[in-house]
Amino acid sequence: MPFLSSAHRQVIETITQIEQTPFFIYDLDALLAHLKPLTEQSVVKLWYAVKANPLSKILQTLDKAGFDFDVASSGELNQVLAQGVCPSRVLNTGPAKSKRQIQHFLSQGVRTFVAESHNQVAWLNQAAMDHDVQLRVLLRVQLRWPEGEKNPLGGDSLTPFGLGTAQWQSLDINTFSALDFVGLHIFQWGNMLSTQKLASLWSQMVPPLSQLADSLGFKLRILDLGGGLGIPYAKDECALAWPQLIDALATIKASSGVEELWMELGRFAVGECGHYINPVVEQKQNYGEQQLIVAGGINHILRPAVTNQAFPCTLLRESNAEQRNYLLHGPLCTALDHLGTHTLPSDINEYDWLVFSQCGAYGFTESMPYFLCHELPAEYVIEQGLVKCIRPSQMASEYLR
């Protein structure tokens, strides 16, 4: 399937008659259709990782589909609660849980937490006693293998996420009377596209996690595998098949003996529903390479610079011109502002628009929007067949003080 459908192309062409600067568009109808089969199973409880895209309309669609919400900051929590989500459906993850943040979460009614350190366990216990409540706690575990995947989540590299099994061994859970230790959390790999590889990694995790729970003296009722399910960013990549993943997860659940299996989906839930549309500034040749300078770069979509993997890109208008390779560069005064190498028609000019697809996750809110004081991109949605601007573009004079 092409990354840009003819229907989306038509909608985007209409918007470009109005907009002069880059913008995002998210198809909520397609998103809801994608989410429906994900929740029609009883193997795994699904949380939405809000970091992937916290736009209100996205959250409302996930809520409608039956997802609960994984939040990693007070800002994400406030955004989720503003959509009418009950705090009992919130899971607090993230490595930087300060005492102040923990107090805020408890004051808002959140009762389920992932602890990343001994300090966080103690702080959660004290806060729970202050509020006279009992909290459900999962300990985040960081496992390492000699030869493993390396990516932004860490893979086998040392990261701030959780502790190793040896470091958790000294925790005396009996000293934390306000905490109910219900499970363990493990999440180290991102954007995986192989069901077989995911199943292998999950299978390797079960024995050390089960042993840790036994040694700490609590029943492993919940195993949280985090996310990591990928989507294709290139035409030659195959998408994951949800039925096969469910079969693999059912095997993991049975072998671990847990009551509940959890996953926190971000990219896999929303990544394919969005496009980023970007006007061309100029085409030029330099040292034998063809270059395209575009109006928006890592100030709007940072992921290519972080992962060295570009979003798929196509020319908005139809063209029969010969194809050539282009190096794409954004408007920022740094060589980091590189959006990848793409094969595009040779007749591109300054009146054209490029469409970057698979941008429903890790798009605008992952970017560095204020560098060089460019415009913030508008955001549109397609909902029940209607196109609506949710947030208009902003000039620097509107957001700088």
Secondary structure, 3 states (H helix, E strand, C coil): CCCCCHHHHHHHHHHCCCCCCCEEEEEHHHHHHHHHHHHCCCCCEEEEEHHHCCCHHHHHHHHHHCCEEEECCHHHHHHHHCCCCCHHHEEECCCCCCHHHHHHHHHCCCCEEEECCHHHHHHHHHHHHHHCCCEEEEEEECCCCCCCCCCCCCCCCCCCCCECHHHHCCCCHHHCCCEEEEEEECCCCCCECCHHHHHHHHHHHHHHHHHHHHHHCCCCCEEECCCCECCCCCCCCCCCCHHHHHHHHHHHHHHHCCCEEEEEECHHHHHHHEEEEEEEEEEEEECCEEEEEECCCCCCCCHHHHHCCCCCEEECCCCCCCEEEEEEECCCCCCCCEEEEEEEECCCCCCCEEEEECCCCCCHHHCCCCHHHCCECEEEEEECCEEEEEECCECHHHHCC
